[in-house]
Amino acid sequence: MKIIVPMAGIGSRLRPHTLTIPKPLTLIAGKPIVQRLVEDIAIVLNQKIDEIAFVIGPTFPADTKNKLLDIAKNLGAKGVVTIQEEALGTAHAIQCAKESLKGPCVVAFADTLFKADFTLDSQADGAIWVKKVDNPSAYGVIKTKDGVITDFVEKPEKFVSDLAIIGIYYFKNGEILRNEIQYLLDNNITEKGEFQLTNALENMKQKGMKFVPGQVDEWMDCGNKEITVETNSRILQFAFEEGKNMVSANVILENSEIIQPCYIGNNVKLINAVIGPNVSLGTNCVVENSEIKDSLIQTNTNIKNAKLLNSMIGNNVVYNGDFTSISIGDYSILS
């Protein structure tokens, strides 16, 4: 089984946090978003992952490739990194990894996390991960009949279905997908100037291929700061309910309290602080004279005299203040 992860977007909705780090490498409860994504896919598939192909942008930091290769290696898979030089749509992004589109594969766009418990239909040609939503007009949705997908509808103005496509797809034969996307590219078949995966899916369906829905229990976005902080809280809650301890053993506590669920990384020092619930605090952070709730803080950051709620702070930040809800990018100093 192969996993293709298109992740070349610049993450503009999550700025300033994506100015120095690609959004899929942002840490959620101590792990990069993209690492959590491929690990969750591996659990659902319950199969050996042979290869993970990442499609990145041309302006990503130089160390991005090595970080992604390490993620693949940790899953026992070969890692491949290719570059999408120009943003020309979802189908174009996938085709940048065309050498990996062989045999059974999963395509997963790296701005979403999920929780699911379903078994892939071995008789189907593919599966589309979906989730019931309250506002389907904001999403691409599917229509089904007798458990088989009959239609793909992009952002319907009138209600046709509440099963939204979350951006994860299984294909029994990656070569067929590759050929269908190449047909779109060769014939310049676009929508709003971009090559869309849904067009390839529709062509495959018209040729008699059977796609089935894979309905997920939880769908967690990592688009903007508010949603990313909320996703961090959900991941922490799942881990706590499963009995996982996410507080490092070497945390130094001086007159401080940790209210679960929390992730506290290595070499963290807490002085006169109350941390939690729903807080991720990365490695090598120092928090002093502060209260932090429902917040996501990256690594190597110093926080003093703060009372934070629903906040996101990047790496290598120095913060001293009394603002309540903040979003501070990497290497910022507020004192």
C-alpha positions in Angstrom: 0.0 0.0 0.0 1.2 3.5 -0.9 0.1 6.9 0.5 0.3 10.0 -1.5 0.2 13.3 0.5 -0.2 16.5 -1.5 0.9 19.3 0.9 2.3 22.1 -1.3 -0.1 24.8 -0.1 1.4 27.8 1.6 -1.0 27.7 4.6 -2.1 31.3 4.3 -5.0 30.9 6.7 -2.7 29.8 9.5 -0.2 32.6 9.2 2.0 33.8 10.9 2.6 30.2 12.0 3.3 29.0 8.5 5.8 31.7 7.5 8.7 29.6 8.7 7.2 26.1 8.9 4.9 24.3 6.4 1.4 23.8 8.0 1.6 20.0 7.8 4.7 20.1 10.0 3.0 22.2 12.7 3.0 20.2 15.9 -0.3 19.0 17.3 0.1 17.4 20.7 3.8 16.9 20.0 3.6 15.4 16.5 3.5 17.1 13.1 0.0 17.1 11.5 1.1 15.1 8.6 2.7 12.4 10.8 -0.6 12.0 12.7 -2.4 11.8 9.4 -0.4 9.0 7.9 -0.3 7.1 11.2 -4.2 7.2 11.4 -4.5 6.1 7.8 -2.2 3.1 8.5 -4.4 2.1 11.5 -7.6 2.2 9.4 -6.0 0.3 6.5 -4.4 -2.3 8.8 -1.9 -3.0 6.1 1.8 -2.5 5.6 2.6 0.9 4.2 5.4 0.4 1.6 5.8 3.9 0.4 4.7 7.5 1.3 5.1 10.2 -1.4 4.9 13.8 -0.2 4.3 16.6 -2.6 5.7 19.9 -1.3 5.9 23.5 -2.5 9.0 25.1 -4.1 9.5 27.6 -1.2 9.4 25.1 1.6 12.4 25.2 4.0 15.4 23.2 3.1 15.0 20.7 6.0 11.4 19.8 5.0 12.5 16.8 2.9 14.5 15.2 5.6 11.7 15.6 8.2 9.2 13.9 5.8 11.6 11.1 5.0 12.0 10.5 8.8 8.2 10.3 9.1 8.0 7.7 6.4 10.9 5.7 7.9 9.2 5.6 11.3 6.3 3.8 9.7 8.6 1.4 8.0 8.0 2.9 4.6 10.1 4.3 1.8 9.8 8.1 1.6 9.6 10.0 -1.6 9.5 13.8 -1.9 8.5 15.7 -5.1 7.8 19.4 -5.7 4.7 21.0 -7.2 6.3 24.0 -8.8 2.9 25.7 -9.6 -0.4 25.4 -7.8 -2.7 24.1 -10.6 -5.3 22.2 -8.6 -5.8 19.0 -6.7 -5.4 16.6 -9.6 -2.2 18.3 -10.7 -0.7 18.0 -7.2 -1.4 14.3 -7.1 0.1 13.8 -10.6 3.4 15.3 -9.3 3.8 12.0 -7.5 2.8 9.9 -10.5 5.7 7.5 -10.1 4.1 6.4 -6.9 0.6 5.9 -8.3 1.0 2.2 -8.7 -1.2 -0.6 -7.2 -3.4 0.1 -4.2 -2.9 3.6 -2.8 -4.4 6.3 -0.6 -4.4 10.0 -1.5 -4.6 12.2 1.6 -4.5 16.0 1.6 -2.5 17.1 4.6 -4.7 19.7 6.3 -7.1 17.4 8.0 -7.1 14.7 10.8 -9.7 12.1 11.5 -10.9 9.2 13.7 -12.5 6.3 12.0 -13.3 2.6 12.4 -14.3 1.0 9.2 -13.1 -1.7 6.8 -12.3 -1.1 3.2 -14.6 -3.0 0.7 -12.2 -5.3 -1.1 -14.6 -5.5 -4.0 -14.8 -1.8 -4.6 -12.4 0.1 -6.9 -12.1 2.9 -4.4 -13.3 4.6 -1.3 -13.9 8.2 -0.4 -13.6 9.3 3.3 -16.7 11.3 4.2 -18.3 13.0 7.3 -21.9 14.2 7.9 -21.8 18.0 8.2 -24.4 20.7 9.0 -23.5 23.0 6.1 -22.8 20.8 3.0 -22.9 23.9 0.7 -19.3 24.7 1.9 -17.9 21.3 0.8 -17.7 18.8 -2.0 -20.3 16.1 -1.2 -21.3 12.7 -2.5 -24.6 11.0 -3.2 -25.0 7.3 -2.6 -27.4 4.5 -3.5 -27.3 1.1 -2.0 -23.9 1.9 -0.4 -22.3 3.0 -3.7 -21.4 6.5 -4.6 -23.5 7.8 -7.5 -22.5 11.5 -7.7 -19.8 13.9 -6.8 -21.1 17.4 -6.3 -18.9 20.4 -5.5 -20.3 22.9 -3.0 -24.0 22.4 -3.9 -26.2 25.5 -3.7 -29.3 23.3 -3.0 -29.2 20.3 -0.6 -28.3 17.1 -2.3 -26.3 15.3 0.5 -24.8 16.0 3.9 -21.8 13.6 3.3 -18.8 15.9 2.9 -15.6 14.7 1.3 -12.8 15.2 3.8 -9.9 14.9 1.4 -8.8 11.2 1.8 -9.3 8.7 -1.0 -8.5 5.0 -1.5 -7.8 3.6 -5.0 -7.4 -0.1 -5.7 -5.4 0.7 -8.8 -3.3 3.8 -8.8 -2.3 3.4 -12.5 -6.0 4.1 -13.5 -6.1 7.3 -11.5 -2.8 8.4 -13.0 -4.1 7.8 -16.5 -7.3 9.7 -15.8 -5.5 12.7 -14.4 -3.1 12.7 -17.3 -6.1 12.8 -19.6 -7.2 16.0 -17.9 -3.8 17.5 -18.2 -3.3 16.6 -21.8 -6.7 18.0 -22.8 -6.6 21.0 -20.5 -9.8 20.0 -18.7 -10.1 22.5 -15.8 -12.6 24.1 -13.5 -11.9 27.7 -12.5 -8.5 27.4 -14.0 -7.4 24.3 -12.0 -7.2 20.5 -12.7 -9.6 18.9 -10.2 -9.6 15.4 -8.8 -13.4 15.3 -8.8 -13.3 15.4 -12.6 -11.0 12.3 -12.7 -13.3 10.6 -10.2 -16.3 11.3 -12.3 -14.7 9.9 -15.4 -13.7 6.8 -13.6 -17.2 6.3 -12.3 -18.7 6.8 -15.8 -16.4 3.9 -16.9 -18.1 1.6 -14.4 -15.7 1.9 -11.5 -17.3 1.3 -8.1 -16.6 3.8 -5.3 -17.9 3.4 -1.8 -18.0 5.8 1.2 -15.8 5.4 4.2 -17.6 7.4 6.9 -15.4 8.8 9.7 -16.4 9.5 13.3 -14.4 12.6 13.8 -13.1 15.1 11.2 -10.7 17.7 12.5 -9.5 20.6 10.4 -6.2 22.5 10.8 -7.1 25.5 8.6 -6.9 28.6 10.8 -5.7 29.3 14.3 -9.1 28.8 16.0 -9.7 25.5 14.3 -6.2 24.2 14.9 -6.4 25.0 18.6 -9.7 23.1 18.7 -8.2 20.2 16.9 -5.3 20.1 19.4 -7.8 19.9 22.2 -9.7 17.0 20.6 -6.5 15.0 20.0 -5.5 15.5 23.7 -9.0 14.4 24.8 -8.8 11.3 22.7 -5.4 10.4 24.1 -6.6 11.0 27.7 -9.7 8.8 27.2 -7.4 6.0 25.8 -5.3 6.2 29.0 -2.2 7.7 27.3 0.2 9.8 29.4 1.4 12.7 27.3 3.4 14.5 30.0 7.1 13.9 29.8 8.7 12.5 32.9 11.4 15.2 33.1 9.1 18.1 33.4 10.2 20.4 36.2 7.3 21.6 38.4 7.9 24.4 40.9 4.7 25.4 42.7 2.8 24.5 39.5 -0.2 22.3 38.5 -1.0 20.4 35.3 -4.7 19.9 34.6 -5.3 17.0 32.2 -5.6 16.5 29.3 -2.3 18.0 28.3 0.8 17.3 26.2 4.0 18.5 27.9 7.3 17.9 25.9 10.8 17.2 27.2 12.8 19.7 29.2 9.9 21.9 30.1 10.0 24.0 33.2 6.9 25.3 35.0 7.2 27.9 37.7 4.1 29.2 39.6 2.0 28.1 36.6 -1.3 26.3 36.0 -1.3 24.5 32.7 -4.5 22.9 31.2 -6.8 21.6 30.4 -6.3 21.1 26.6 -2.8 22.6 26.4 0.1 21.4 24.2 3.4 22.7 25.4 6.4 21.8 23.2 10.0 20.8 24.2 12.3 23.2 26.0 9.6 25.7 27.0 9.6 27.7 30.2 6.3 29.0 31.7 6.4 31.3 34.7 3.7 33.1 36.7 1.1 32.1 34.1 -2.2 30.3 33.5 -2.7 28.6 30.2 -5.9 26.8 29.0 -7.1 25.5 25.6 -3.9 26.5 23.8 -1.2 25.2 21.5 2.4 26.3 22.1 5.3 25.0 20.0 9.0 24.6 21.1 11.7 26.6 22.7 9.4 29.3 24.0 9.4 31.4 27.2 6.1 32.7 28.6 5.9 35.0 31.7 3.0 36.8 33.5 0.4 35.5 31.0 -3.2 34.4 31.3 -3.8 32.6 28.0 -7.0 31.0 26.5 -7.6 29.8 23.0 -4.0 30.8 22.0 -1.4 29.6 19.6 2.3 30.4 20.0 5.1 29.4 17.6 8.7 28.3 18.1 11.4 30.3 19.8 9.0 33.0 21.1 9.5 35.3 24.1 6.2 36.5 25.5 5.6 38.6 28.6 2.2 40.2 28.9 -1.4 40.0 29.9 -3.3 39.5 26.6 -5.9 36.7 26.7 -6.3 35.2 23.2 -3.2 35.5 21.0 -1.6 34.1 17.9 2.2 34.7 17.7 4.5 33.3 15.0 8.0 32.0 15.3 10.9 34.1 16.7 8.6 36.8 18.0 9.4 38.8 21.1 6.7 40.6 23.1 8.0 41.8 26.5 
